[in-house]
Amino acid sequence: MRPVRSRQARRVSGARSDSVASADLQATYEPRELPQGWNLAVDLRGGGFFHKDFSYLDLVRSGAVLQLAHGQDPRGFLEGPLGAKRVDSGPASRYSLLLQGGVDELRLDGASYLRSLAAAGSMVVSTSDLEATQFDLHVQSLNYFHHPLADPRRSGTEVGLAVRQILFRDRPRNSFMALGVFAGQRNAGSAFDRTSLAGDFEMALPLAPRWQLDWTVAVGREDFEHSESDLFASAESARKRKDTTWGGSATLVFDMTDRLRLLVRGVYQRRDSNVTFSGGLPALDYRRTLVETGLSWAF
């Protein structure tokens, strides 16, 4: 986002905190199973974030995803870049495939901010009930509107490829460890063309009946391709932007009933960038800490 130039604008300190309420709603339509073991679903999704103080950052999103899946999994679902799809909860298929396509729109402070079109595919190869390899391909077209906080130069396309190795600790696949790598390319305005490389480690661990702990650590590197990516320097002194982002999250889940869950989550994220203001002050560095709790209800 870029700042709004206005006489009424006031400086916001990055050290300030705020309270945020969020909500998500998803309605899924699943027609009868298709021939050859394929099954189809249409998801309608909506949600948003609403701030107590920083109301100009209130974000509302809406969209739809079409999903086509083949195969079964003991957990009863397959995961892809655009979300999860429910499947038969039987023994793991040797090969499982999930195809996805979707459209999303974000509205920031009541005005259109971003529209995205995405297509994705995910294949899971299960060499045994306790080991699997997942391959994800994701293609996305981004269109930023002429919003005061948007930069149309960010509009363009993104392509990403991810590989994940998953080791399950039980046959229902409720407990697991996963190691993943991701590589991506964005083609946009010269200030935002970049390549990215990231890795993550995830673990899901049942603690007691109805209690589970999920935690993730991740690190990523973004290398921008043009000196225009240094948004705060003159053309003579500009250098290509390089960002490193790392962090982690932990989520404690309590199954209150078969359909109602209580979640408590903590997130920490940090970005270090070589882009600075005049005088060497960091321009794009940040540290973000988030603690949230909520309920998840499936009906």
SESE-529536 format. One line per field, with one value per residue (C-alpha): x, y, z; residue number from 1. Coordinates in nm, 3 decimals, padded with zeros to 5 digits. Example, Ala and Ser with C-alpha at 12.3 -4.5 7.8 and 13.67 -1.06 7.14 Angstrom:
REM residues 2
east: 01.230/01.367
north: -00.450/-00.106
up: 00.780/00.714
i: 1/2
***
This chain:
REM residues 299
east: 00.000/00.106/00.025/-00.256/-00.148/-00.399/-00.400/-00.606/-00.358/-00.192/00.116/00.059/00.329/00.428/00.459/00.086/-00.144/-00.507/-00.796/-00.942/-01.260/-01.267/-01.532/-01.538/-01.831/-01.824/-02.116/-02.039/-02.254/-02.159/-02.363/-02.373/-02.044/-01.929/-01.826/-01.483/-01.459/-01.444/-01.639/-01.722/-01.778/-01.858/-01.753/-01.896/-01.672/-01.690/-01.529/-01.347/-01.131/-01.269/-01.037/-01.119/-00.884/-00.736/-01.075/-00.924/-00.771/-01.108/-01.100/-01.394/-01.344/-01.581/-01.529/-01.606/-01.397/-01.475/-01.304/-01.274/-01.116/-01.022/-00.903/-00.960/-00.774/-00.808/-00.854/-01.157/-01.019/-00.752/-00.572/-00.469/-00.346/-00.706/-00.831/-00.950/-01.196/-01.391/-01.338/-01.414/-01.232/-01.101/-00.750/-00.520/-00.526/-00.191/-00.251/-00.494/-00.566/-00.732/-00.806/-00.920/-01.025/-01.150/-01.219/-01.183/-01.243/-01.110/-01.268/-01.059/-01.233/-01.550/-01.393/-01.273/-00.905/-00.803/-00.957/-00.779/-00.836/-00.659/-00.613/-00.435/-00.363/-00.243/-00.129/-00.056/00.149/00.109/00.391/00.234/-00.032/00.235/00.423/00.317/00.460/00.247/00.304/00.121/00.101/-00.064/-00.125/-00.284/-00.379/-00.394/-00.574/-00.538/-00.802/-00.735/-00.768/-00.587/-00.394/-00.330/-00.052/-00.166/00.195/00.147/-00.109/00.019/00.054/00.212/00.318/00.422/00.537/00.556/00.672/00.591/00.712/00.471/00.537/00.230/00.253/-00.077/-00.294/-00.585/-00.322/-00.416/-00.054/00.218/00.537/00.580/00.870/00.800/00.975/00.820/00.946/00.754/00.773/00.574/00.546/00.409/00.529/00.909/00.898/00.734/00.880/01.039/01.133/01.075/01.202/01.065/01.062/00.852/00.823/00.485/00.383/00.040/00.043/-00.260/-00.208/-00.508/-00.858/-01.013/-00.693/-00.441/-00.143/-00.042/00.274/00.468/00.799/00.881/01.145/01.135/01.349/01.226/01.466/01.330/01.456/01.482/01.626/01.281/01.192/01.382/01.079/01.249/01.570/01.658/01.729/02.104/02.126/01.849/01.936/01.743/01.525/01.587/01.356/01.391/01.084/01.068/00.834/00.616/00.273/00.119/-00.249/-00.417/-00.744/-01.011/-01.297/-01.593/-01.827/-01.800/-01.885/-01.770/-01.404/-01.227/-00.899/-00.623/-00.346/-00.023/00.175/00.511/00.653/00.953/01.077/01.423/01.475/01.773/01.549/01.604/01.505/01.770/02.005/01.989/01.667/01.482/01.188/01.019/01.130/00.862/00.787/00.433/00.289/-00.066/-00.267/-00.621/-00.896/-01.215/-01.471/-01.507/-01.851/-01.929/-02.296
north: 00.000/00.357/00.655/00.896/01.256/01.473/01.773/01.566/01.278/01.194/00.991/00.633/00.474/00.120/00.056/00.112/-00.186/-00.229/-00.469/-00.649/-00.853/-01.100/-01.328/-01.587/-01.765/-02.040/-02.215/-02.526/-02.697/-03.054/-03.224/-03.600/-03.777/-03.761/-04.065/-04.229/-04.130/-03.751/-03.518/-03.150/-02.865/-02.495/-02.276/-01.929/-01.743/-01.416/-01.251/-00.950/-00.775/-00.482/-00.257/-00.065/00.229/00.181/00.170/00.280/-00.071/-00.250/-00.526/-00.721/-01.009/-01.216/-01.483/-01.823/-02.135/-02.431/-02.756/-03.093/-03.381/-03.743/-03.982/-04.032/-03.952/-04.080/-03.721/-03.677/-03.384/-03.277/-02.944/-02.717/-02.358/-02.229/-02.423/-02.769/-03.003/-03.275/-03.630/-03.984/-04.071/-04.413/-04.553/-04.307/-04.330/-04.388/-04.073/-03.795/-03.492/-03.159/-02.896/-02.548/-02.220/-01.908/-01.538/-01.304/-00.936/-00.729/-00.405/-00.177/00.092/00.036/00.075/-00.184/-00.259/-00.586/-00.848/-01.176/-01.471/-01.794/-02.149/-02.421/-02.791/-03.021/-03.384/-03.604/-03.919/-04.153/-04.406/-04.553/-04.471/-04.281/-04.094/-03.866/-03.608/-03.314/-03.103/-02.769/-02.536/-02.196/-01.928/-01.596/-01.274/-00.963/-00.641/-00.350/-00.081/00.295/00.306/00.569/00.291/00.075/00.090/-00.017/-00.106/-00.418/-00.554/-00.854/-01.231/-01.466/-01.828/-02.052/-02.412/-02.591/-02.936/-03.081/-03.398/-03.520/-03.782/-03.899/-04.045/-04.234/-04.393/-04.147/-03.881/-03.652/-03.612/-03.524/-03.338/-03.163/-02.989/-02.771/-02.550/-02.287/-02.096/-01.819/-01.547/-01.224/-01.025/-00.678/-00.319/-00.286/-00.178/-00.508/-00.777/-01.033/-01.394/-01.564/-01.871/-01.996/-02.293/-02.402/-02.671/-02.767/-03.005/-03.116/-03.288/-03.421/-03.334/-03.508/-03.616/-03.316/-03.106/-03.045/-02.815/-02.699/-02.495/-02.367/-02.190/-02.035/-01.825/-01.661/-01.446/-01.206/-01.068/-00.783/-00.757/-00.380/-00.082/00.084/-00.149/00.092/00.314/00.576/00.654/00.862/00.687/00.738/00.579/00.318/-00.048/-00.368/-00.450/-00.768/-00.879/-01.161/-01.260/-01.516/-01.607/-01.871/-01.947/-02.179/-02.275/-02.458/-02.628/-02.767/-02.967/-02.860/-03.077/-03.261/-02.935/-02.658/-02.572/-02.321/-02.182/-01.977/-01.861/-01.667/-01.534/-01.358/-01.227/-01.014/-00.865/-00.724/-00.524/-00.348/-00.053/00.251/00.614/00.883/00.860/00.481/00.446/00.120/00.181/-00.156/-00.351/-00.458/-00.685/-00.812/-00.994/-01.124/-01.305/-01.412/-01.643/-01.753/-02.021/-02.238/-02.389/-02.635/-02.691
up: 00.000/-00.054/00.171/00.101/00.046/00.230/00.459/00.703/00.698/01.029/01.100/01.217/01.428/01.343/01.716/01.772/01.818/01.727/01.787/01.487/01.445/01.157/01.012/00.734/00.574/00.313/00.145/-00.060/-00.321/-00.411/-00.685/-00.716/-00.782/-01.143/-01.352/-01.308/-00.941/-00.994/-00.768/-00.807/-00.562/-00.590/-00.296/-00.234/00.010/00.198/00.495/00.626/00.884/01.082/01.288/01.603/01.530/01.181/01.009/00.675/00.666/00.693/00.432/00.287/00.046/-00.164/-00.425/-00.569/-00.628/-00.855/-00.747/-00.918/-00.725/-00.784/-00.514/-00.142/00.179/00.539/00.659/00.433/00.230/-00.018/00.006/-00.279/-00.329/-00.332/-00.030/00.072/-00.100/00.082/-00.051/00.064/00.386/00.289/00.248/00.073/-00.305/-00.470/-00.677/-00.584/-00.802/-00.722/-00.989/-00.886/-01.043/-00.870/-00.865/-00.566/-00.504/-00.215/-00.100/00.120/00.324/00.121/-00.225/-00.478/-00.423/-00.596/-00.823/-00.885/-01.117/-01.027/-01.153/-00.961/-00.958/-00.681/-00.705/-00.404/-00.449/-00.150/-00.144/00.174/00.433/00.630/00.356/00.071/-00.169/-00.284/-00.597/-00.639/-00.939/-00.904/-01.171/-01.076/-01.253/-01.031/-01.119/-00.875/-00.900/-00.889/-00.513/-00.300/-00.122/-00.431/-00.685/-01.035/-01.120/-00.907/-01.157/-01.349/-01.328/-01.077/-01.124/-00.836/-00.793/-00.457/-00.347/-00.005/00.164/00.434/00.701/00.893/01.242/01.231/00.965/01.009/00.917/01.206/01.319/01.069/00.985/00.650/00.478/00.174/-00.080/-00.307/-00.612/-00.784/-01.049/-01.071/-01.395/-01.329/-01.356/-01.350/-00.985/-00.885/-01.114/-00.886/-00.825/-00.491/-00.309/00.024/00.256/00.552/00.816/00.962/01.238/01.363/01.701/01.895/02.263/02.419/02.314/02.130/02.164/01.884/01.831/01.483/01.432/01.133/01.072/00.734/00.561/00.217/-00.013/-00.284/-00.546/-00.756/-01.112/-01.171/-00.987/-01.003/-00.713/-00.487/-00.441/-00.223/-00.415/-00.716/-01.046/-01.000/-00.654/-00.682/-00.638/-00.689/-00.392/-00.192/00.090/00.342/00.542/00.821/01.101/01.257/01.396/01.652/01.672/01.958/01.856/02.088/01.936/02.152/01.943/01.611/01.432/01.667/01.731/01.952/01.813/01.975/01.741/01.776/01.476/01.447/01.119/01.031/00.704/00.636/00.317/00.162/00.062/00.286/00.316/00.276/00.569/00.579/00.779/00.698/00.464/00.426/00.735/00.979/01.272/01.321/01.621/01.618/01.886/01.804/01.921/01.755/01.679/01.371/01.304/01.024/00.955
i: 1/2/3/4/5/6/7/8/9/10/11/12/13/14/15/16/17/18/19/20/21/22/23/24/25/26/27/28/29/30/31/32/33/34/35/36/37/38/39/40/41/42/43/44/45/46/47/48/49/50/51/52/53/54/55/56/57/58/59/60/61/62/63/64/65/66/67/68/69/70/71/72/73/74/75/76/77/78/79/80/81/82/83/84/85/86/87/88/89/90/91/92/93/94/95/96/97/98/99/100/101/102/103/104/105/106/107/108/109/110/111/112/113/114/115/116/117/118/119/120/121/122/123/124/125/126/127/128/129/130/131/132/133/134/135/136/137/138/139/140/141/142/143/144/145/146/147/148/149/150/151/152/153/154/155/156/157/158/159/160/161/162/163/164/165/166/167/168/169/170/171/172/173/174/175/176/177/178/179/180/181/182/183/184/185/186/187/188/189/190/191/192/193/194/195/196/197/198/199/200/201/202/203/204/205/206/207/208/209/210/211/212/213/214/215/216/217/218/219/220/221/222/223/224/225/226/227/228/229/230/231/232/233/234/235/236/237/238/239/240/241/242/243/244/245/246/247/248/249/250/251/252/253/254/255/256/257/258/259/260/261/262/263/264/265/266/267/268/269/270/271/272/273/274/275/276/277/278/279/280/281/282/283/284/285/286/287/288/289/290/291/292/293/294/295/296/297/298/299
***
